[in-house]
Amino acid sequence: MKFLLVGCGGYAALYVREVFSPLNTDGHGIEGIVDPYADRSPVIDLIREHNIPVYDTLEAFYEKHSAEVAVICTPIGLHLQNALTCFAHGSHVLMEKPLSATSELCRQIIDAAKAAGRRLGVGYQLCYDPIMLALKKRIEAGEFGKALSMKALVLWQRNFAYYARSGGWAGHINLPDGTPVYDSILTNATCHYLMNMLWLTTPGYDTLPALSIEAQLGRVYPIETFDTAAARFTLPCGCEGMLFVSHVAGVEEENAPTMEYRFEKATIRVVTGANGAVLTITDEKGETHEAGVLCQNVIHKTNEFIRAVENDLPLTCPGEAGLATVLTYEKLFENGLPDVEAIKPVIREEDKLWSPHVGKVLKDAFAQRRLPREMGKTYGA
Ligand SMILES: NC(=O)c1ccc[n+]([C@@H]2O[C@H](COP(=O)([O-])OP(=O)(O)OC[C@H]3O[C@@H](n4cnc5c(N)ncnc54)[C@H](O)[C@@H]3O)[C@@H](O)[C@H]2O)c1
């Protein structure tokens, strides 16, 4: 099958690269690309080499082509309009996460898919990974007993270019024209990790939101939202989930996603090393078994989505599941983020900002499963 790719720079460039790589085991191709800024994409030469037609608008693409599947990988503020147009032209949609900025907009997308009789999947890659799918089955079968606590730590230093990409939607609550975005380190960049906790512990694939959320937020970059957070959730199964994340902990403190999920009869860990993210299961006897390296390729989730569409199989990350993180995080914004700490000191380098205590504070908080303030700490000096 040849699918439509909406967006071809940023993360979408990976779709182009992987389609033309040995990872593309199912041999699906790209019918056309819609991106008015395609010339700026790092894969524009690859696109031209393979003669993929490029259009500025979806309407221009659909005038000349049809596509059974559209993969949408554009800034969050465009997700709703992109999805509605693709459904109106008969495409099934694989939407990059987060599904949209607010639960209301997510529901509009879900309803439009239903009205058009098309499938809607969300691109949380961990929901397509065979190791995670097998783990979910074992959790649902009760093999590990009840979930006791789940936590994850992600420290990714981000630079000015990250916050400036595509005209600067990152870190915004609304765009200047009022379009909601609600982009932050929790709601977008690291939303995989809340999603994974919710998805693993909600039976079936229609993942439920957390029952409660409390968070300690901080900011170094001059953005409307926040770039640092420690958050505690009551997961739908009743157990506690915690996330510790920052974009400003500095390069030295970088910490690729680390997860630890404690169950009555096992502890599940994901640690990211040179070979990728490795999932291990430690049983009641204290013996650790390696389940393998998680597959986070974009072509894998695309293949799985197309397989589900072609064979009328259940989606492992349907539109309804995409609501779960959005509904959870919406509660954070209800009062207008009054308590975001202005983290100090700020180290300014040519390409980035960071703060020297953030990494240690979050690593300690992760180790103790507490918010920094419960340990008497702020993110700054
Ligand atoms: N699954 C993941 O791990 C993952 C990782 C990164 C980003 N994402 C998601 O992918 C999406 C895109 O994020 P990004 O970081 O690549 O953003 P970006 O701003 O870097 O790029 C988005 C692409 O959309 C294009 N674009 C802009 N306006 C457009 C329009 N009107 N029509 C079509 N294309 C247009 C841009 O030119 C660019 O190529 C977001 O939803 C983001 O959350 C997912």
The ligand as a Gaussian input file, in Angstrom:
#p B3LYP/6-31G(d) Opt

LIG

0 1
 N        6.062000       9.476000      18.564000
 C        7.111000      10.188000      18.911000
 O        8.018000       9.734000      19.596000
 C        7.215000      11.618000      18.446000
 C        8.454000      12.280000      18.507000
 C        8.502000      13.610000      18.060000
 C        7.360000      14.247000      17.616000
 N        6.168000      13.551000      17.609000
 C        4.941000      14.214000      17.162000
 O        4.999000      14.450000      15.780000
 C        4.291000      15.656000      15.465000
 C        5.211000      16.624000      14.756000
 O        6.217000      17.007000      15.665000
 P        7.615000      17.570000      15.181000
 O        8.454000      17.664000      16.396000
 O        8.146000      16.801000      14.045000
 O        7.171000      19.012000      14.705000
 P        7.904000      20.004000      13.698000
 O        7.331000      21.328000      13.975000
 O        9.381000      19.820000      13.783000
 O        7.543000      19.436000      12.261000
 C        6.336000      19.151000      11.792000
 C        6.359000      19.053000      10.268000
 O        5.088000      19.548000       9.880000
 C        5.293000      20.439000       8.791000
 N        4.191000      21.384000       8.661000
 C        4.044000      22.612000       9.190000
 N        2.882000      23.162000       8.788000
 C        2.288000      22.255000       7.972000
 C        1.072000      22.226000       7.232000
 N        0.238000      23.251000       7.257000
 N        0.778000      21.101000       6.527000
 C        1.605000      20.052000       6.502000
 N        2.787000      20.031000       7.167000
 C        3.110000      21.117000       7.885000
 C        6.613000      21.125000       9.080000
 O        7.146000      21.712000       7.905000
 C        7.420000      19.937000       9.566000
 O        7.989000      19.251000       8.478000
 C        3.760000      16.189000      16.797000
 O        2.471000      15.701000      17.021000
 C        4.729000      15.571000      17.791000
 O        4.206000      15.464000      19.080000
 C        6.079000      12.265000      17.994000

